[in-house]
Amino acid sequence: MGGIDRIIRIIVAAVFAVLFFTKVIEGTLGIVLLVLAGTFLLTSFISFCPLYLPIGLSTLRKKK
């Protein structure tokens, strides 16, 4: 997982968390977004997304 991908995931996770904890989004959707935020943070910290494997996607820069 590339650096830009990690930064975007962290920002999106923070937005989801803020929306949930400020009660802008509540209920089932809020819980789903909070779980998704946690998943984004986890995959950002370990620099690996299991959903990229089946489609062969990589956001790492290629070395010249």
C-alpha positions as CSV (number, residue, x, y, z in Angstrom):
1,M,0.0,0.0,0.0
2,G,1.4,3.4,-1.0
3,G,1.8,6.4,1.1
4,I,-1.0,8.4,-0.6
5,D,-3.4,5.5,-0.2
6,R,-2.6,5.3,3.5
7,I,-3.1,9.0,4.1
8,I,-6.5,9.0,2.3
9,R,-7.6,6.0,4.4
10,I,-6.6,7.8,7.6
11,I,-8.4,11.0,6.6
12,V,-11.6,9.1,5.6
13,A,-11.5,7.1,8.9
14,A,-11.2,10.4,10.8
15,V,-14.1,11.9,9.0
16,F,-16.3,8.8,9.7
17,A,-15.3,8.9,13.3
18,V,-16.1,12.6,13.7
19,L,-19.5,12.1,12.0
20,F,-20.3,9.3,14.3
21,F,-19.2,10.8,17.6
22,T,-20.9,14.2,16.8
23,K,-24.1,12.3,16.1
24,V,-24.4,13.6,12.6
25,I,-24.7,9.9,11.5
26,E,-26.4,7.6,13.9
27,G,-27.9,4.1,14.0
28,T,-26.9,1.2,11.8
29,L,-25.2,3.4,9.2
30,G,-23.1,5.1,12.0
31,I,-22.0,1.8,13.3
32,V,-21.1,0.5,9.8
33,L,-19.1,3.6,9.1
34,L,-17.3,3.3,12.5
35,V,-16.4,-0.3,11.7
36,L,-15.2,0.8,8.3
37,A,-13.1,3.5,9.8
38,G,-11.5,1.0,12.1
39,T,-10.7,-1.2,9.1
40,F,-9.3,1.7,7.2
41,L,-7.0,2.6,10.2
42,L,-5.9,-1.0,10.7
43,T,-5.1,-1.5,7.0
44,S,-3.2,1.8,6.9
45,F,-1.1,0.9,9.9
46,I,-0.1,-2.5,8.6
47,S,0.2,-1.2,5.0
48,F,-1.8,-4.1,3.6
49,C,-5.3,-4.4,2.1
50,P,-6.6,-7.9,1.6
51,L,-9.1,-6.7,-1.0
52,Y,-6.3,-5.6,-3.3
53,L,-5.0,-9.2,-3.7
54,P,-7.8,-10.8,-5.7
55,I,-7.7,-7.9,-8.3
56,G,-4.0,-7.6,-8.3
57,L,-3.9,-4.0,-7.3
58,S,-0.9,-2.3,-5.8
59,T,-0.6,1.4,-4.9
60,L,3.2,1.2,-4.3
61,R,5.4,3.2,-6.5
62,K,7.4,1.1,-8.9
63,K,11.2,1.4,-8.6
64,K,13.0,2.7,-11.7
